[in-house]
Amino acid sequence: MGGAGKRVGFLVGLLLLPAIAVAQSGGLRDRDPDLEGTKKVLGELQQANIHSGRFYMISRIRLADAGFAEDYYLPTGEARGGINLRIEAPQRIYIVPQRKTIFSFDFVPSYSWLHSGNKSGQFDYAARADAHFLLNHLYLDPYVLYTDQIRAQVADVNRLATERVREGGLNTELKYSSRTSAIFSARHRILSFPGSRFQPEDRLVSQLDRTEENGRLALHHKTFPLTSLFVAGELSKYEFKRAGEKDSKRRYFGGGFIRSAGRTSLRVEAGQTQLDFDDPAQADFDGLTGQISVSRATGRWTTTVTGTRDIGFSIFANNNYYKANTLRLALENALTRKLTLRLGSTFERDNYDFSANGILRRDDLSYTYVGFIYSFRRLRLGADVGWFERDSNFLADDSGIRWVLHLSFTP
């Protein structure tokens, strides 16, 4: 057995030992038979601000930075000349024809104001349709989605770019006892960066146009009253439209645990990832990837820490992938019932197997901010301001003050 095989065998044994020990001692009982997918859908129905018979609707209007995501924000090069704004109106409609079947439709029209390139603005949209089947021991969610939106391509590119995604897939969860469950997902995705839309003028992002096929299976066991152990495996296939040398297959096997204790939650996952390119002349990747997330609420404070190690595809010649290591910290203080103060930092290091002037390329990115959110009855507004730095031995360095505006209105 090779080194990778020994590591996988050790990981499986490590994860199964507590389960075997509990089984031999008679076990501990978890009386919650509900499926996570079912609880999520029913929880969203309760948040609907418009309800009539079998129809539920969640309607919002938001204004934010064009490169901002709720769970991840690092500014791009375009932010240098000002604030890139996007206004969007997320609409989600639920139709409940019967108790065990729910249909949902999401549509997010938006418009972005830009401060770079040869365009000053652009209409975007995202659409998704799901069928949720809430059976006694089984949750099924077949879906289709289509998006055409500006997204921040921070690592590798450091620009805003328009992504067009066509995707179909299936999410399932099977709970075959009160303590054991299996979660499976499969998807087929076509991702492109159309030249007719806003794209960076100095980065060939179209090299990343590709078709993806991905499947993941995770087996969960509620080994202790507050902790679940799981093992997971993934298979992916990538076919590139303009860069055939990047055609590849990705395999992952790992595991971890999930612990939820009152106002504290912890999730850890790690495993071995192999990225094998179809072209034998290309350098493959074989290494450890994983993620950890911790959230804790104490008094008025809520603290969230996340860390990830993963790989991504690169557009640069002779360098098919990069290794990304990211750490994020977010603190929130509910100073009053309406006012929340915010503090956070994001650090990322991207390493490349690509030589720049005889040195392997390395990019370091960081963004530290302070801000606030003020909530009215139907309106939430706020802003973050922070210092951004990008230090690279290949691209030009960048630093400066960055602003992020938050505005959300519920009709």
C-alpha positions as CSV (number, residue, x, y, z in Angstrom):
1,M,0.0,0.0,0.0
2,G,1.4,3.4,-1.0
3,G,1.8,6.5,1.3
4,A,-1.6,8.0,0.2
5,G,-3.4,4.7,0.7
6,K,-1.9,4.4,4.3
7,R,-3.1,8.0,5.1
8,V,-6.6,7.3,3.8
9,G,-6.7,4.0,5.8
10,F,-5.6,5.8,9.0
11,L,-8.2,8.5,8.4
12,V,-11.0,6.0,8.0
13,G,-9.9,4.1,11.1
14,L,-9.7,7.3,13.1
15,L,-13.2,8.3,12.2
16,L,-14.7,4.9,12.9
17,L,-13.1,4.2,16.3
18,P,-15.5,6.4,18.3
19,A,-18.5,4.9,16.4
20,I,-17.4,1.4,17.2
21,A,-16.7,2.2,20.9
22,V,-20.2,3.7,21.3
23,A,-21.9,0.8,19.5
24,Q,-20.2,-1.6,21.9
25,S,-21.3,0.4,24.9
26,G,-24.9,0.5,23.8
27,G,-24.8,3.9,22.2
28,L,-26.4,7.3,22.8
29,R,-29.7,8.1,21.4
30,D,-30.5,11.1,19.2
31,R,-34.3,11.7,19.0
32,D,-34.2,14.3,16.2
33,P,-35.4,12.5,13.0
34,D,-35.7,15.6,10.9
35,L,-33.6,16.0,7.7
36,E,-31.4,19.1,7.4
37,G,-32.7,19.9,3.9
38,T,-36.3,19.7,5.1
39,K,-35.6,22.0,8.1
40,K,-33.9,24.5,5.9
41,V,-36.9,24.7,3.5
42,L,-39.5,25.0,6.2
43,G,-37.4,27.6,8.0
44,E,-37.3,29.8,4.8
45,L,-41.1,29.5,4.4
46,Q,-41.4,31.1,7.9
47,Q,-39.3,34.0,6.7
48,A,-41.6,34.8,3.8
49,N,-42.8,38.5,3.9
50,I,-45.6,37.8,1.4
51,H,-48.1,34.9,1.9
52,S,-51.3,34.0,0.1
53,G,-52.7,30.5,0.2
54,R,-50.1,28.1,-1.2
55,F,-47.9,30.9,-2.4
56,Y,-45.0,32.3,-0.3
57,M,-42.6,35.0,-1.4
58,I,-39.4,36.4,0.0
59,S,-38.6,39.8,-1.6
60,R,-35.6,42.0,-1.1
61,I,-33.8,45.0,-2.6
62,R,-30.0,45.2,-2.0
63,L,-27.3,47.7,-2.8
64,A,-23.7,46.6,-2.3
65,D,-20.2,46.4,-3.8
66,A,-20.1,44.6,-7.2
67,G,-17.4,42.3,-5.9
68,F,-18.9,41.7,-2.5
69,A,-20.2,38.2,-1.3
70,E,-21.9,37.7,2.0
71,D,-19.4,35.1,3.2
72,Y,-16.2,36.3,1.5
73,Y,-14.8,39.6,0.4
74,L,-11.4,40.6,-0.9
75,P,-11.3,43.7,-3.2
76,T,-10.1,43.5,-6.7
77,G,-7.9,45.8,-8.8
78,E,-11.0,47.7,-10.2
79,A,-11.8,49.1,-6.7
80,R,-8.8,51.4,-7.0
81,G,-10.7,54.1,-8.9
82,G,-13.8,54.1,-6.7
83,I,-16.6,52.0,-5.5
84,N,-18.2,49.5,-7.9
85,L,-21.9,49.3,-7.0
86,R,-24.6,46.8,-7.7
87,I,-28.3,47.1,-7.0
88,E,-30.2,43.8,-7.1
89,A,-33.7,42.6,-6.2
90,P,-33.7,39.0,-5.1
91,Q,-37.1,37.4,-5.4
92,R,-37.9,33.9,-4.1
93,I,-41.3,32.3,-4.6
94,Y,-42.4,29.0,-3.0
95,I,-45.4,27.1,-4.2
96,V,-46.7,24.4,-1.8
97,P,-49.2,22.2,-3.7
98,Q,-49.1,19.6,-1.0
99,R,-47.4,19.0,2.4
100,K,-44.6,16.8,1.0
101,T,-43.9,18.7,-2.2
102,I,-42.6,22.3,-2.5
103,F,-41.4,24.2,-5.6
104,S,-39.2,27.2,-5.3
105,F,-38.2,29.8,-8.0
106,D,-35.4,32.3,-7.5
107,F,-34.8,35.3,-9.8
108,V,-32.2,38.0,-9.1
109,P,-32.2,40.9,-11.5
110,S,-29.4,43.4,-11.0
111,Y,-27.5,46.3,-12.4
112,S,-23.8,47.1,-11.8
113,W,-22.0,50.4,-12.1
114,L,-18.3,49.9,-12.9
115,H,-15.3,52.2,-12.8
116,S,-13.0,50.3,-15.1
117,G,-12.8,48.8,-18.6
118,N,-14.8,50.1,-21.6
119,K,-18.2,49.8,-19.9
120,S,-19.8,52.0,-17.3
121,G,-22.6,49.6,-16.4
122,Q,-24.2,46.2,-17.1
123,F,-27.4,44.3,-16.4
124,D,-27.0,41.0,-14.7
125,Y,-29.3,38.2,-13.5
126,A,-29.5,34.8,-11.8
127,A,-32.3,32.3,-12.0
128,R,-32.9,29.0,-10.3
129,A,-35.7,26.5,-10.0
130,D,-35.9,23.7,-7.4
131,A,-38.4,20.9,-6.6
132,H,-38.2,19.9,-3.0
133,F,-39.6,16.5,-2.0
134,L,-39.9,16.2,1.8
135,L,-40.4,12.5,2.4
136,N,-40.2,10.8,5.8
137,H,-36.6,9.6,5.5
138,L,-35.6,11.2,2.3
139,Y,-35.1,14.7,1.0
140,L,-34.8,15.2,-2.8
141,D,-33.9,18.5,-4.5
142,P,-33.5,18.4,-8.3
143,Y,-32.6,21.9,-9.6
144,V,-31.6,23.9,-12.6
145,L,-29.9,27.3,-12.6
146,Y,-28.7,29.9,-15.1
147,T,-26.6,33.0,-14.1
148,D,-25.0,35.8,-16.0
149,Q,-23.3,38.0,-13.4
150,I,-20.2,40.0,-12.5
151,R,-18.1,38.2,-10.0
152,A,-14.8,39.0,-8.2
153,Q,-12.0,36.8,-9.6
154,V,-9.6,37.7,-6.8
155,A,-7.0,34.9,-6.7
156,D,-4.9,34.5,-9.9
157,V,-6.7,37.3,-11.8
158,N,-7.4,40.1,-9.4
159,R,-10.2,41.5,-11.5
160,L,-14.0,41.6,-11.9
161,A,-15.3,39.4,-14.7
162,T,-18.7,38.3,-16.0
163,E,-19.4,34.6,-15.3
164,R,-22.1,32.7,-17.3
165,V,-23.2,29.4,-15.6
166,R,-25.6,26.8,-16.8
167,E,-26.1,24.1,-14.3
168,G,-28.4,21.2,-13.4
169,G,-28.1,18.8,-10.5
170,L,-29.6,16.8,-7.7
171,N,-29.2,17.1,-3.9
172,T,-30.4,14.3,-1.7
173,E,-30.3,13.4,2.0
174,L,-31.3,9.9,3.3
175,K,-31.7,9.4,7.0
176,Y,-31.9,5.7,7.5
177,S,-31.9,5.9,11.4
178,S,-32.1,8.5,14.0
179,R,-28.3,8.8,14.1
180,T,-27.1,7.9,10.6
181,S,-27.6,9.7,7.3
182,A,-26.1,9.9,3.8
183,I,-25.9,13.1,1.8
184,F,-25.3,12.9,-2.0
185,S,-25.0,15.7,-4.6
186,A,-24.4,15.6,-8.4
187,R,-24.2,18.4,-10.9
188,H,-23.3,19.2,-14.5
189,R,-22.1,22.7,-15.0
190,I,-21.0,24.8,-18.1
191,L,-19.0,27.8,-17.1
192,S,-17.9,30.5,-19.5
193,F,-16.7,34.1,-19.6
194,P,-18.5,35.6,-22.7
195,G,-16.6,38.2,-24.6
196,S,-19.7,40.2,-25.3
197,R,-20.1,41.0,-21.6
198,F,-17.8,42.9,-19.2
199,Q,-14.4,41.2,-18.9
200,P,-11.0,42.4,-17.8
201,E,-9.0,43.8,-20.8
202,D,-5.6,42.5,-19.5
203,R,-6.5,39.0,-18.4
204,L,-7.5,36.1,-20.7
205,V,-10.2,34.7,-18.4
206,S,-11.8,32.9,-21.3
207,Q,-9.0,30.3,-20.8
208,L,-11.1,29.1,-17.9
209,D,-14.2,28.3,-20.0
210,R,-15.1,24.7,-19.1
211,T,-17.6,21.9,-18.5
212,E,-17.7,20.3,-15.1
213,E,-19.2,17.1,-13.8
214,N,-19.1,16.6,-10.0
215,G,-20.4,14.1,-7.5
216,R,-20.0,13.9,-3.7
217,L,-21.2,11.4,-1.2
218,A,-20.9,11.9,2.6
219,L,-21.9,9.4,5.3
220,H,-22.8,10.9,8.7
221,H,-23.1,9.2,12.1
222,K,-24.3,11.0,15.3
223,T,-21.7,9.3,17.4
224,F,-22.1,11.5,20.5
225,P,-25.1,13.7,21.6
226,L,-23.5,16.9,20.3
227,T,-21.1,15.5,17.6
228,S,-21.4,13.8,14.3
229,L,-18.6,12.1,12.4
230,F,-18.6,11.7,8.7
231,V,-16.5,10.4,5.8
232,A,-16.8,11.9,2.3
233,G,-15.7,11.2,-1.3
234,E,-15.8,13.3,-4.4
235,L,-15.2,12.7,-8.1
236,S,-15.0,15.6,-10.7
237,K,-14.2,15.8,-14.4
238,Y,-13.2,19.0,-16.2
239,E,-13.1,19.7,-19.9
240,F,-11.8,23.1,-21.1
241,K,-12.9,24.7,-24.3
242,R,-9.8,26.8,-25.1
243,A,-7.1,25.2,-22.9
244,G,-7.1,21.5,-23.5
245,E,-3.9,21.0,-21.5
246,K,-6.1,21.7,-18.4
247,D,-8.5,18.8,-19.0
248,S,-8.4,16.8,-15.8
249,K,-10.0,14.6,-13.2
250,R,-10.2,15.3,-9.5
251,R,-10.6,12.8,-6.7
252,Y,-11.0,13.5,-3.0
253,F,-11.5,11.3,0.0
254,G,-11.6,12.6,3.6
255,G,-13.7,13.1,6.6
256,G,-14.3,15.1,9.7
257,F,-16.8,16.0,12.4
258,I,-19.6,18.5,13.2
259,R,-20.2,19.6,16.7
260,S,-23.1,21.8,17.8
261,A,-23.3,22.8,21.5
262,G,-25.7,25.6,22.3
263,R,-24.4,28.8,20.8
264,T,-21.2,27.2,19.6
265,S,-20.8,25.3,16.3
266,L,-17.6,23.7,14.9
267,R,-17.1,21.9,11.6
268,V,-13.8,20.3,10.5
269,E,-13.1,18.4,7.3
270,A,-9.8,17.3,5.7
271,G,-8.7,14.7,3.2
272,Q,-6.5,13.8,0.3
273,T,-7.1,15.5,-3.1
274,Q,-5.6,14.3,-6.4
275,L,-5.9,16.4,-9.6
276,D,-4.7,14.3,-12.6
277,F,-4.3,16.0,-15.9
278,D,-5.1,14.1,-19.1
279,D,-1.9,15.4,-20.7
280,P,0.9,13.4,-19.1
281,A,3.3,16.3,-19.7
282,Q,1.4,18.4,-17.2
283,A,2.3,18.4,-13.5
284,D,-0.4,16.8,-11.3
285,F,-1.4,17.7,-7.8
286,D,-1.6,15.3,-4.8
287,G,-1.9,16.8,-1.4
288,L,-4.1,17.6,1.6
289,T,-7.1,20.0,1.4
290,G,-9.7,20.9,4.0
291,Q,-11.7,23.4,5.8
292,I,-12.6,24.4,9.4
293,S,-15.3,26.8,10.6
294,V,-16.0,27.9,14.2
295,S,-18.9,30.1,15.3
296,R,-19.6,31.1,18.9
297,A,-22.0,33.6,20.5
298,T,-21.3,35.0,24.0
299,G,-23.4,37.7,25.3
300,R,-23.6,40.5,22.7
301,W,-20.6,39.1,20.7
302,T,-20.7,36.7,17.8
303,T,-17.3,35.3,16.6
304,T,-16.8,33.4,13.4
305,V,-13.5,31.9,12.2
306,T,-13.1,29.9,9.0
307,G,-10.0,28.5,7.3
308,T,-9.7,26.6,4.0
309,R,-7.0,25.0,1.9
310,D,-7.9,24.2,-1.7
311,I,-6.8,24.4,-5.3
312,G,-8.1,26.4,-8.2
313,F,-7.4,26.6,-11.9
314,S,-5.0,29.3,-13.2
315,I,-5.1,31.2,-16.5
316,F,-1.3,31.7,-16.7
317,A,0.9,29.7,-19.1
318,N,2.7,26.6,-17.8
319,N,0.7,26.9,-14.5
320,N,-2.5,24.9,-14.5
321,Y,-3.4,25.4,-10.9
322,Y,-2.6,27.3,-7.7
323,K,-2.9,26.3,-4.0
324,A,-5.1,28.7,-1.9
325,N,-4.8,29.0,1.9
326,T,-7.4,31.3,3.4
327,L,-8.2,32.5,7.0
328,R,-11.2,34.7,7.8
329,L,-12.2,36.3,11.1
330,A,-15.5,38.1,11.7
331,L,-16.7,39.7,15.0
332,E,-20.1,41.3,15.5
333,N,-21.3,43.1,18.6
334,A,-25.1,43.8,19.0
335,L,-24.5,47.1,20.7
336,T,-28.3,47.9,20.7
337,R,-31.4,46.2,19.4
338,K,-30.9,48.0,16.1
339,L,-27.1,48.8,15.9
340,T,-24.5,46.1,15.2
341,L,-20.8,46.8,15.1
342,R,-18.6,44.7,12.8
343,L,-14.9,43.9,12.7
344,G,-13.2,41.4,10.4
345,S,-10.0,40.3,8.6
346,T,-9.3,38.0,5.6
347,F,-5.9,36.7,4.8
348,E,-5.1,34.6,1.7
349,R,-1.9,33.1,0.4
350,D,-1.8,31.6,-3.1
351,N,1.2,29.4,-4.1
352,Y,2.0,28.5,-7.7
353,D,4.2,25.8,-9.2
354,F,5.3,28.5,-11.7
355,S,8.6,30.3,-11.8
356,A,8.8,34.1,-12.0
357,N,12.3,35.3,-12.5
358,G,13.6,32.1,-11.0
359,I,11.3,32.3,-8.0
360,L,8.0,30.3,-7.6
361,R,5.1,32.7,-7.8
362,R,3.4,33.7,-4.5
363,D,0.6,36.1,-3.8
364,D,-0.4,37.4,-0.3
365,L,-3.7,39.2,0.1
366,S,-5.2,40.8,3.2
367,Y,-8.2,43.0,4.0
368,T,-9.1,44.2,7.5
369,Y,-12.2,46.3,8.1
370,V,-14.5,47.9,10.7
371,G,-18.1,48.8,10.1
372,F,-21.7,48.8,11.3
373,I,-25.2,47.7,10.3
374,Y,-28.3,49.6,11.5
375,S,-31.6,47.9,11.2
376,F,-35.0,49.6,10.9
377,R,-38.3,47.8,10.5
378,R,-37.9,47.1,6.8
379,L,-34.5,48.7,6.1
380,R,-30.9,47.6,6.9
381,L,-28.0,49.9,6.1
382,G,-24.4,50.1,6.9
383,A,-20.8,50.3,5.6
384,D,-17.4,48.8,6.1
385,V,-14.1,50.5,5.6
386,G,-10.7,48.8,5.7
387,W,-7.2,48.5,4.4
388,F,-6.4,46.1,1.5
389,E,-3.0,44.8,0.6
390,R,-1.9,42.5,-2.2
391,D,1.8,41.5,-2.3
392,S,2.9,39.4,-5.3
393,N,6.3,38.5,-6.8
394,F,4.6,38.2,-10.2
395,L,1.8,40.8,-10.4
396,A,2.0,44.5,-9.5
397,D,1.5,45.1,-5.8
398,D,-1.7,46.9,-4.7
399,S,-2.9,48.5,-1.5
400,G,-5.3,51.2,-0.2
401,I,-8.5,52.0,1.6
402,R,-11.6,50.1,0.4
403,W,-15.3,50.8,1.2
404,V,-18.2,48.3,1.2
405,L,-21.7,49.7,1.3
406,H,-24.6,47.6,2.7
407,L,-28.3,48.5,2.0
408,S,-31.2,46.0,2.1
409,F,-34.9,46.9,1.9
410,T,-37.8,44.5,2.5
411,P,-41.0,45.6,0.7
